[in-house]
């Protein structure tokens, strides 16, 4: 009896998420901002260590087709491996010093913003993403006064490498959440906000004690009723492969951060993934017909999402393994369940070789350590 109840909930859950996925896909295909911008823009890019194709990524930020912008690259110190490369490329590099009570990335951004010159718009981006030449102009075209404009990341898998494909599929599942509504989130790798809005929302104050730049912007904006607009054309490719251990570290870190900064979403996710996994893996052995229904809804949602992504990503960022994204949803859900359980047992993460303990959204303990080199 319990198994049939789980199956019914899983099927209902599949219908709801499929409908949401269709709406998200429709939004991605139809969203075309018409607003042009000539505002003065300050772009902030925190760096730590050398990412895959680091110089290509940096060059992509410098080669935007938007004319009125300046880029500030921020490192912890001149000892950082990225510092000498950035200097050799002739860029503006700021050494922010070591963070002691918040995330190093947040510290770098806050330090640079406080010392930046006049600008109408602040843009935040990541050094491990490859930005198309029109990224900045499109991000700004989606920005309206009092709102936040944001893109999202797409991990590229150029060959059949299981952990890299899993990272991409795991990360891609969040694309279906974004759309024409008030539940969007800001992604720190591609976010724009007017300076006036940034100051009115007191983002610098909100960043105190925080380890997550984008979750803090999301929480603060939503609390103030400032809408976050997702710009589908700012779905940004990120290249490079990861090991299975790095996959586990990356995905679990994201869910631990979610647990601390958005506990309501974390609880809903935990319940949803528990129900899906319990129903899917049990029905496979007990009731193949119901199992097939559960799986088909999952396949349909993944198929719809991948089709929408193809409409906005450059061809070079698309994998030749579309079938993996469509069929791997049970493995992605299983990984999510692992992340959820791990995040329930610990609030400690390693991010860019620094060890953090997340006490609350505005209290972070910083320790030494080593770990994965991921954003």
Residue, then its C-alpha position, 0 to 999 in steps of 0.5 A: x500500500x505504501x509503495x502505491x502511495x509513493x508511486x501516486x505521489x511520484x507520478x503527480x510530482x512528475x506531472x507538476x514538474x513537467x508542466x513547469x518544465x514546459x513553461x520554462x522552455x516556452x520562456x527560454x524560447x520566447x524571451x527577447x529583451x528589447x531594452x538597449x543600454x549605454x550605461x557605464x558598467x563595472x564588471x567584477x570577476x573574483x579569481x582564485x587559482x587557474x581554471x581550465x582554459x583560464x586565459x580564454x575565459x578571461x579574454x572572453x570577458x575582455x572582448x565583449x561587444x559592449x563599449x562602456x564597461x571596465x573589468x576588475x579582477x580580484x584575487x586574495x593576494x599577489x601570490x595567487x597563481x592567477x595574479x601573474x597571468x592577469x597582470x601579463x594580460x594587462x588587466x586591472x587586478x586587485x589584491x583583497x587580502x584573506x577573508x577571515x569571517x566570510x567567503x573569500x569570493x564574497x570578501x573579494x567582491x565587497x572589497x572591490x565594490x567599495x573601492x570602485x569608481x563611478x558606475x551605473x551598473x554592477x556586473x558579477x561574473x566567474x573566471x571559469x565560464x566562457x562568455x560569448x561576445x554579446x553576453x554583457x549587452x544581453x544581460x544588460x538588455x534584461x535589466x530594468x531599474x529596481x530589478x536584478x538580471x541574471x543568467x546561469x551556467x551550462x557545464x560543457x561535456x565534450x566527450x563521454x566522461x561520466x562524472x563530467x556528464x553527470x555534473x552537467x546533467x545535475x546542474x542542468x536540472x535547475x534550468x527548469x526552475x527559472x522562468x517568468x515568475x518571482x522564484x528565480x535566483x541570481x547566479x554569481x557567474x552572471x548577474x547585473x544590478x543597478x548601483x542604486x538598487x545594489x545600495x538600496x538593498x544594502x548588499x554590502x551589509x548583507x554580504x557580511x559573514x556570508x559565504x555565498x554571494x549570489x544566494x545572499x543577493x537572491x535572499x535580499x532581493x526577494x525580501x525587498x520585492x525586487x524581481x530577479x529576471x532570468x535572461x536565457x541568452x545568458x546561459x553561459x558555457x563552462x568548460x573542463x572536466x571533473x573527477x567523480x570525487x570532485x562531482x560529489x564535492x561540488x554538488x554536495x557543497x551547493x546543497x549545503x549552501x542551499x540548506x543554510x540560505x534557503x531551508x524551505x527549498x532544501x526541505x522541499x527538495x529533500x522530500x521530492x527526491x526521497x519520494x522519487x527515488x523510493x518509488x522509482x527504484x522500488x517499482x522497478x522490481x515490483x510493478x514495471x508498468x507504474x515504474x515506466x510511468x514514473x520514468x516517462x514523466x522524468x524523460x519527458x521533462x528532461x527532453x523538453x529542457x534539453x530542447x529549450x537549451x539548444x535554442x539558446x546555447x552556441x553549438x560548440x557548447x552542446x554535447x553530442x550525448x543528448x541521450x544522456x541528459x534525457x535518460x540519466x534523470x534517475x541517476x541525477x535524482x540519486x545523486x541529489x538524494x546523496x547530496x541531501x543526506x550529506x547536507x543534513x549531516x554537515x554544514x562544512x564545505x571546501x571551496x577553492x581550497x578554503x574550509x568553511x563552516x556555515x553557521x547561518x546566512x550571516x555567520x561563517x567560520x573560515x579555516x585552512x584546508x585543501x579541496x576542489x578547484x570549483x566555483 
